[in-house]
Amino acid sequence: MIHPGTPRRVPSYTARVNRRDLFILAVVLLQGLIPLHYYLGVSHPYDERFAWRMFSETRLVKCQVQFKADGVEIPLKRSFHSAWITLLKRGRPSVVEGVQDRVCATHAGQEVTLLYRCRQVDGEDPVFNDGSTSVCP
Amino acid sequence: MSSPSAPPAQAAASRWHRFWDAEHEQPLVRPFRVLFFGMLGFDCFSQISHLSRYGVGGFNVSHFPFLDGLLPAPEATWMLALVLLQVVLCVLAAAGVQLKRTLPLLALSYGATYFWSQLDSYQHHYLVAVVLLILAGAAWLSERPGGALPGWSMRLVRVQLAILYFWTAVTKAEPQFLSGEVLQPLLTEQWAIDWIQSTAARLGQEPITLYGALSWGALILEVFLVLAMLFPERLRWPGLILGLGLHVTIELAGFKIGNFSYLMVVMYVLLLPPGLFAKWAALKRGLPGPAWGWLSAAVGLLALAIAWLPVPSSAVLGLLIAGLTLACIWGSSGLRLLSPALAAIALVGLHASTDQLRDFYRYMGGDARARADTEQAIYAYEQVISIDPDYFSGTVRLGDLYRASGRIDEARSLYERAASIEPDNPTPKERLRGLPSP
């Protein structure tokens, strides 16, 4: 109960507005700017995550990712879930790197090579790794 | 309103506050909350069958490299627990239960299942993660009881959609897309392909020309939708018609994008005039007693209509939507009291009317077989049979796995059972003939 004469507590309107405004500003700026990472070349052209690139031509890219240990092809389907294989076929670079790290760890001491090439809808066939050199440290 | 002589910074601040002080959008909150979280709960449950892919071989690549160093590879069972939690939280959020706690927990749980692994890279799940972050933040900043969502949060979600449409339009402003070469292979429904071919023939054009025209149309429409989301006061109705038309067409044309179209259709509640819901609230207060009976009958009709639709778990969906609608009409306090029961109905009903949990183990078993992990495959198929004892191919598959691991008697029993499930199917009989004599 508020007694007569007690100064009334006024809600800190300014503080509320500031917190709200900062939150809104952060959301708008982040969401507006994050997709730029794709266009500024920070991301690999096949990595469209967080860029809102719905129905882009990248969706139609088909890649071949093949690892060999001492010249013998490693059957990736034996070690990785088929969903990872699908991401490899889309050429997702971070997944290729992750699989590469795992393959290097499981084939330590062997010469591991990677063939990583893709076919784009514009007919270009970029080769990101031609399988001629070892990819493991 | 700022005076013409106000300094530019002050004028900008004034415009900013006029834009975001959106108390008049408050009536949108409840319908958006009920529809969005209702749809999201269903979408979350629909992911269950895909969760078996997590944790296989302890391999994972998360969305952010630093997470790989901090977290172990997610396990399928952890993901299953998180998704079930999300379904419950969605029902609670739809009911408006303690949003200051419910929404951050939901955002955290959803963020974990999305960002933890690139196995989920669906753009609509990313959109949901962002919208949940917005709503959780708004509930946290809200000064309303229980963190009820403020009107400006509806505006912020709409701005988020404008940003999405903007960047999607940027994506399409490329010669490759505008030529129609990208759209053509993405279209999978035969009726749409036939329509394009026949229309192009009537116009004396090649189909690719029409695909190109449609691509241009999509780009222009998305630019328009940016404006409609930012300035609904001026572009509300064309925005609603064209936006809903776009997403319904995308769904009908067979683009493989899961539940994204449904989610976007639900989001268009945000373009409806808030006054419509305010009028309804006023009307509701003045309704005479018998009118509530008619309303309940109308909601019952809604449940029947949804149950009749040829979609999976339509009966459960009908009951849930009708229950939420009824409680929403009567007032949120009733909805809050009912919410734990609704969550229970959602979980049990969705499980009973879909194959999600059976397929969770079925996919797990299929993948284990492909990796020659017989022990894991046997475990998974045993779960499949325990969930769905009359599942023919799962019964045969488990029999095969038993046979391969030398458990002949168990294999025989399963083949006999499979033969009783589908007496006309020759497969189990062939398998039985191939077994050594007892």
Contacts between the chains, C-beta under 8 A, distances in Angstrom:
chain1	res1	chain2	res2	distance
A	11	B	143	7.4
A	16	B	141	7.4
A	16	B	143	6.6
A	17	B	17	7.7
A	19	B	141	5.8
A	20	B	20	7.4
A	20	B	141	5.3
A	20	B	152	7.0
A	21	B	16	7.3
A	21	B	20	7.2
A	23	B	137	5.2
A	23	B	138	7.8
A	23	B	141	6.2
A	24	B	20	6.2
A	24	B	152	7.3
A	24	B	156	5.9
A	27	B	133	7.7
A	27	B	134	6.0
A	27	B	137	7.5
A	27	B	156	6.3
A	27	B	159	8.0
A	27	B	160	7.1
A	28	B	156	7.9
A	28	B	159	6.2
A	28	B	163	7.5
A	31	B	130	6.6
A	31	B	160	6.0
A	31	B	163	4.8
A	32	B	163	5.6
A	35	B	167	4.5
A	35	B	170	7.7
A	39	B	170	7.8
A	49	B	63	6.7
A	49	B	118	7.8
A	49	B	121	6.0
A	49	B	126	7.4
A	50	B	126	6.6
A	51	B	167	6.5
A	51	B	171	7.7
A	52	B	123	6.8
A	52	B	163	7.6
A	52	B	164	5.1
A	52	B	167	3.8
A	52	B	168	5.3
A	52	B	171	7.2
A	53	B	167	7.3
A	53	B	168	7.3
A	53	B	171	4.3
A	54	B	123	6.1
A	54	B	168	4.8
A	54	B	171	6.6
A	55	B	168	7.8
A	55	B	171	7.4
A	55	B	172	7.4
A	55	B	177	7.6
A	55	B	182	6.7
A	55	B	183	7.3
A	55	B	186	6.1
A	55	B	218	7.9
A	55	B	255	7.3
A	56	B	171	4.9
A	56	B	172	7.9
A	56	B	174	7.9
A	56	B	177	7.0
A	56	B	182	7.1
A	57	B	174	7.1
A	57	B	176	4.7
A	57	B	177	6.2
A	57	B	181	7.6
A	57	B	182	4.7
A	59	B	182	7.7
A	59	B	186	7.2
A	60	B	182	6.5
A	60	B	185	6.0
A	60	B	186	7.7
A	77	B	370	5.9
A	77	B	371	7.2
A	78	B	370	7.9
A	78	B	371	5.5
A	78	B	372	6.7
A	79	B	57	5.6
A	79	B	59	7.6
A	79	B	371	6.9
A	80	B	56	7.1
A	80	B	57	6.5
A	80	B	59	6.0
A	81	B	53	4.8
A	81	B	56	4.1
A	81	B	57	7.4
A	81	B	59	7.6
A	81	B	119	7.8
A	81	B	367	5.6
A	82	B	53	7.8
A	82	B	367	6.3
A	82	B	370	6.8
A	83	B	50	8.0
A	83	B	53	4.5
A	83	B	119	5.3
A	84	B	59	6.9
A	84	B	61	8.0
A	84	B	119	7.4
A	87	B	118	6.5
A	87	B	119	7.9
A	87	B	121	7.5
A	92	B	118	6.9
A	92	B	121	7.9
A	94	B	61	5.6
A	94	B	65	7.4
A	94	B	118	6.9
A	95	B	61	5.2
A	95	B	118	6.1
A	97	B	61	7.8
A	98	B	59	7.3
A	98	B	60	7.7
A	98	B	61	3.8
A	98	B	68	7.8
A	99	B	59	7.8
A	102	B	59	5.8
A	121	B	176	6.4
A	121	B	181	5.9
A	121	B	182	6.3
A	121	B	185	7.9
A	122	B	176	5.8
